């Protein structure tokens, strides 16, 4: 099943879902046994793991950033144009940082944990207004 390409359709169907836990980004040279990462990124400097904060704490892994995980439930095509840009612009307008990870079916947003509810409000407004910016 291929994903949606039409930007207006993507925005109307965002359906953001806020996951209930705190998440962190850690970097390791070797992945500890028993760790379940949400995402893994191999970089020259080391391997980045995104995982629940409780798992990082249990494994005594250090981190600097505590995030909330929001999944956009719309099935966006990997080749869709503009969704990430519109979400990033809306978050920037609201003064929110965001780290985006694309999966095959969905985009996953990691925002500062304390900003999670504001981020959800921004996403719900995007879905309601179709990403159009309104001027007063």
C-alpha positions, 0 to 999 in steps of 0.5 A: 500500500503506497502512502499519500502524496497530496499535501492538502490530504496529508495535512487534513489527515495528520492524526497526531498521536502523543506517546505516553513516555519520555524519550531520549537520544543517546550515543553509543559505540556498541549497542547494550544488550536488551535495549529496545530502540525506537530508532537507530542512526549509524553515524561516523562518531557513534550510533544514536539510539532513541529510547525510553528514558527509563531504559536509558536510566536502567542501562546508565546511558547519558543523555542531554535531551528529554523528548516526547514522541508524536506519531503522525498517523497519516500514511505519508509516502516517502516521496511526498513533498512539503509535509516536513517543511510545513510542520517545521515552519509551524513549529518554528513559528511557535518557538518549538524545536523538532527532530523528525524521523521518517518510517515507512508508514509514518513520520515521527516527531520528537519535541522537548517533553515540556512542549508536548502539549503545545506541539499537539495543539500546533499539529491539530491546528495544521490539520484543521486549517490544512496548513494555511497560514492566516494573517490578521 
